[in-house]
């Protein structure tokens, strides 16, 4: 995968995050933390366990504290790449 492809996917993931995730998560780096129930995506990115694969698996499993959203494979890939890009 080229860096250009990764960057394009990450940009698409940022748009998806702003649309679908920002009600509960701070999705953009550099924004002050708010009173949102979910962790910021920057904090998730800094976790040692965070990889593109771990985010992809997480987004395909049910969670008690997070709504189950339906994403396509390409949306999952884009969102995972966006989060990883925040490292």
N, CA, C and O of each residue as an XYZ file, in Angstrom:
348
protein
N       0.841     -1.168      0.000
C       0.000      0.000      0.000
C       0.893      1.241      0.000
O       1.873      1.314      0.741
N       0.548      2.191     -0.822
C       1.335      3.418     -0.900
C       0.926      4.390      0.209
O      -0.164      4.290      0.771
N       1.814      5.319      0.507
C       1.494      6.346      1.495
C       0.328      7.200      1.024
O      -0.480      7.656      1.833
N       0.239      7.417     -0.287
C      -0.851      8.215     -0.831
C      -2.189      7.515     -0.601
O      -3.166      8.159     -0.218
N      -2.243      6.210     -0.830
C      -3.474      5.451     -0.603
C      -3.858      5.505      0.867
O      -5.022      5.729      1.200
N      -2.873      5.297      1.759
C      -3.133      5.359      3.193
C      -3.692      6.731      3.564
O      -4.669      6.817      4.308
N      -3.089      7.796      3.059
C      -3.528      9.159      3.371
C      -4.944      9.415      2.863
O      -5.744     10.042      3.559
N      -5.262      8.942      1.671
C      -6.615      9.114      1.127
C      -7.627      8.368      1.987
O      -8.695      8.899      2.293
N      -7.297      7.141      2.378
C      -8.192      6.363      3.229
C      -8.371      7.043      4.583
O      -9.482      7.087      5.112
N      -7.291      7.570      5.146
C      -7.362      8.251      6.438
C      -8.238      9.497      6.348
O      -8.993      9.786      7.276
N      -8.148     10.239      5.246
C      -9.016     11.421      5.064
C     -10.479     10.999      4.989
O     -11.344     11.642      5.585
N     -10.756      9.932      4.267
C     -12.129      9.416      4.189
C     -12.585      8.966      5.577
O     -13.739      9.173      5.951
N     -11.687      8.355      6.334
C     -12.007      7.926      7.692
C     -12.306      9.094      8.610
O     -13.195      9.008      9.457
N     -11.566     10.194      8.451
C     -11.838     11.390      9.264
C     -13.232     11.926      8.978
O     -13.962     12.290      9.901
N     -13.604     11.975      7.710
C     -14.952     12.445      7.358
C     -16.016     11.526      7.961
O     -17.020     12.000      8.492
N     -15.797     10.233      7.880
C     -16.721      9.257      8.460
C     -16.806      9.443      9.974
O     -17.898      9.426     10.542
N     -15.664      9.619     10.625
C     -15.637      9.817     12.074
C     -16.391     11.080     12.468
O     -17.148     11.076     13.439
N     -16.192     12.150     11.726
C     -16.892     13.398     12.030
C     -18.396     13.227     11.872
O     -19.174     13.809     12.629
N     -18.802     12.439     10.904
C     -20.228     12.224     10.646
C     -20.857     11.259     11.649
O     -21.940     11.523     12.170
N     -20.179     10.139     11.923
C     -20.815      9.058     12.675
C     -20.320      8.874     14.109
O     -20.994      8.214     14.900
N     -19.185      9.424     14.460
C     -18.577      9.120     15.766
C     -18.467     10.331     16.687
O     -18.277     10.168     17.892
N     -18.583     11.531     16.146
C     -18.263     12.731     16.921
C     -19.269     13.056     18.020
O     -18.980     13.889     18.879
N     -20.428     12.430     18.018
C     -21.372     12.668     19.113
C     -20.832     12.112     20.431
O     -21.152     12.624     21.504
N     -20.013     11.065     20.346
C     -19.498     10.411     21.554
C     -17.982     10.480     21.704
O     -17.467     10.254     22.800
N     -17.260     10.785     20.637
C     -15.796     10.791     20.669
C     -15.264     12.110     20.120
O     -15.845     12.696     19.207
N     -14.156     12.565     20.686
C     -13.414     13.673     20.096
C     -12.593     13.046     18.978
O     -11.691     12.250     19.239
N     -12.902     13.400     17.735
C     -12.320     12.669     16.613
C     -11.136     13.365     15.956
O     -10.423     12.741     15.169
N     -10.908     14.632     16.255
C      -9.799     15.350     15.608
C      -8.731     15.695     16.624
O      -9.020     16.149     17.731
N      -7.512     15.473     16.231
C      -6.369     15.787     17.089
C      -6.301     17.297     17.299
O      -6.592     18.078     16.394
N      -5.916     17.688     18.497
C      -5.714     19.100     18.772
C      -6.946     19.824     19.270
O      -6.869     20.997     19.634
N      -8.059     19.161     19.291
C      -9.258     19.796     19.835
C      -9.276     19.566     21.343
O      -8.861     18.506     21.811
N      -9.753     20.548     22.106
C      -9.792     20.341     23.554
C     -10.777     19.225     23.899
O     -11.831     19.109     23.274
N     -10.433     18.403     24.895
C     -11.351     17.326     25.263
C     -12.648     17.893     25.798
O     -12.650     18.866     26.551
N     -13.723     17.295     25.415
C     -15.035     17.723     25.874
C     -15.586     16.734     26.880
O     -14.864     15.893     27.414
N     -16.844     16.848     27.121
C     -17.509     15.964     28.069
C     -18.198     14.836     27.311
O     -19.384     14.581     27.520
N     -17.484     14.180     26.456
C     -18.050     13.112     25.645
C     -17.841     11.780     26.354
O     -16.832     11.589     27.034
N     -18.792     10.854     26.199
C     -18.701      9.587     26.934
C     -17.597      8.647     26.462
O     -17.114      7.831     27.246
N     -17.193      8.741     25.215
C     -16.171      7.836     24.683
C     -14.798      8.472     24.706
O     -14.680      9.693     24.806
N     -13.756      7.657     24.614
C     -12.393      8.201     24.592
C     -12.130      8.971     23.302
O     -12.750      8.713     22.270
N     -11.209      9.911     23.378
C     -10.833     10.631     22.162
C     -10.104      9.676     21.233
O      -9.456      8.733     21.687
N     -10.207      9.916     19.943
C      -9.509      9.066     18.987
C      -8.000      9.217     19.131
O      -7.260      8.271     18.859
N      -7.529     10.389     19.553
C      -6.093     10.569     19.800
C      -5.631      9.665     20.932
O      -4.556      9.070     20.854
N      -6.442      9.560     21.991
C      -6.095      8.679     23.112
C      -6.093      7.221     22.669
O      -5.217      6.452     23.066
N      -7.061      6.841     21.854
C      -7.109      5.471     21.333
C      -5.860      5.199     20.499
O      -5.253      4.135     20.613
N      -5.483      6.156     19.665
C      -4.318      5.980     18.792
C      -3.036      5.780     19.593
O      -2.141      5.058     19.154
N      -2.937      6.410     20.759
C      -1.716      6.322     21.565
C      -1.603      5.024     22.358
O      -0.545      4.740     22.920
N      -2.664      4.239     22.414
C      -2.606      2.964     23.141
C      -1.651      2.012     22.423
O      -1.658      1.928     21.195
N      -0.842      1.305     23.182
C       0.130      0.372     22.614
C      -0.562     -0.686     21.761
O      -0.017     -1.125     20.748
N      -1.755     -1.092     22.167
C      -2.472     -2.163     21.466
C      -3.148     -1.707     20.178
O      -3.678     -2.537     19.439
N      -3.142     -0.414     19.894
C      -3.856      0.093     18.723
C      -3.066     -0.147     17.444
O      -1.955      0.351     17.262
N      -3.685     -0.928     16.567
C      -3.174     -1.168     15.221
C      -4.357     -1.080     14.278
O      -5.508     -1.052     14.715
N      -4.077     -1.038     13.001
C      -5.169     -1.038     12.030
C      -6.029     -2.286     12.217
O      -7.256     -2.210     12.155
N      -5.395     -3.424     12.442
C      -6.132     -4.674     12.631
C      -6.969     -4.649     13.905
O      -8.130     -5.059     13.881
N      -6.407     -4.177     15.017
C      -7.169     -4.174     16.275
C      -8.381     -3.254     16.191
O      -9.441     -3.583     16.725
N      -8.245     -2.119     15.535
C      -9.392     -1.220     15.353
C     -10.432     -1.878     14.455
O     -11.627     -1.803     14.737
N      -9.996     -2.518     13.384
C     -10.922     -3.191     12.467
C     -11.721     -4.270     13.188
O     -12.935     -4.368     13.012
N     -11.050     -5.071     13.992
C     -11.743     -6.125     14.751
C     -12.711     -5.494     15.742
O     -13.853     -5.939     15.859
N     -12.272     -4.469     16.453
C     -13.125     -3.787     17.429
C     -14.407     -3.284     16.779
O     -15.488     -3.424     17.350
N     -14.297     -2.704     15.597
C     -15.462     -2.124     14.924
C     -16.424     -3.174     14.385
O     -17.545     -2.843     13.997
N     -16.006     -4.425     14.357
C     -16.868     -5.495     13.856
C     -17.487     -6.329     14.975
O     -18.163     -7.321     14.702
N     -17.265     -5.939     16.227
C     -17.819     -6.682     17.351
C     -18.772     -5.799     18.147
O     -18.694     -4.572     18.086
N     -19.669     -6.432     18.890
C     -20.646     -5.703     19.708
C     -19.978     -5.148     20.960
O     -18.993     -5.695     21.455
N     -20.538     -4.051     21.458
C     -20.009     -3.394     22.652
C     -21.164     -2.979     23.546
O     -22.197     -2.520     23.060
N     -20.992     -3.139     24.839
C     -22.040     -2.750     25.773
C     -22.202     -1.239     25.852
O     -23.323     -0.739     25.940
N     -21.106     -0.517     25.823
C     -21.160      0.923     26.059
C     -21.121      1.748     24.784
O     -21.008      2.973     24.843
N     -21.210      1.108     23.653
C     -21.118      1.827     22.384
C     -22.213      1.319     21.454
O     -22.431      0.111     21.365
N     -22.908      2.224     20.759
C     -23.923      1.746     19.813
C     -23.279      0.892     18.722
O     -22.155      1.157     18.295
N     -23.986     -0.106     18.290
C     -23.499     -0.942     17.193
C     -23.851     -0.257     15.880
O     -25.021     -0.177     15.505
N     -22.850      0.226     15.200
C     -23.077      0.868     13.914
C     -22.642     -0.089     12.814
O     -21.707     -0.871     12.986
N     -23.321     -0.019     11.704
C     -23.004     -0.894     10.583
C     -22.137     -0.127      9.599
O     -22.546      0.897      9.052
N     -20.941     -0.638      9.387
C     -20.001     -0.025      8.455
C     -19.589     -1.051      7.418
O     -19.495     -2.244      7.708
N     -19.345     -0.580      6.215
C     -18.828     -1.462      5.168
C     -17.358     -1.771      5.457
O     -16.735     -1.118      6.293
N     -16.817     -2.754      4.772
C     -15.396     -3.087      4.951
C     -14.502     -1.892      4.633
O     -13.524     -1.635      5.334
N     -14.846     -1.169      3.575
C     -14.008     -0.016      3.213
C     -14.138      1.100      4.251
O     -13.160      1.798      4.518
N     -15.315      1.281      4.839
C     -15.474      2.289      5.888
C     -14.680      1.899      7.133
O     -14.050      2.748      7.763
N     -14.711      0.616      7.485
C     -13.926      0.141      8.629
C     -12.443      0.381      8.371
O     -11.731      0.869      9.248
N     -11.978      0.042      7.179
C     -10.566      0.253      6.819
C     -10.212      1.736      6.928
O      -9.194      2.094      7.521
N     -11.056      2.595      6.354
C     -10.782      4.031      6.367
C     -10.747      4.580      7.791
O      -9.855      5.354      8.141
N     -11.711      4.182      8.605
C     -11.761      4.667      9.981
C     -10.556      4.165     10.778
O      -9.967      4.917     11.554
N     -10.195      2.911     10.588
C      -9.016      2.363     11.273
C      -7.752      3.109     10.847
O      -6.903      3.417     11.684
N      -7.627      3.392      9.582
C      -6.440      4.109      9.101
C      -6.413      5.539      9.625
O      -5.343      6.075      9.915
N      -7.576      6.154      9.748
C      -7.614      7.501     10.318
C      -7.125      7.472     11.768
O      -6.283      8.281     12.159
N      -7.650      6.550     12.552
C      -7.251      6.491     13.961
C      -5.754      6.218     14.083
O      -5.070      6.870     14.873
N      -5.246      5.273     13.319
C      -3.807      4.960     13.353
C      -2.979      6.169     12.911
O      -1.861      6.360     13.391
N      -3.511      6.975     12.010
C      -2.767      8.154     11.532
C      -2.575      9.200     12.626
O      -1.747     10.099     12.478
N      -3.323      9.096     13.714
C      -3.220     10.055     14.812
C      -2.069      9.739     15.765
O      -1.824     10.495     16.705
N      -1.365      8.639     15.538
C      -0.221      8.264     16.413
C       0.883      9.294     16.304
O       1.918      9.160     16.955
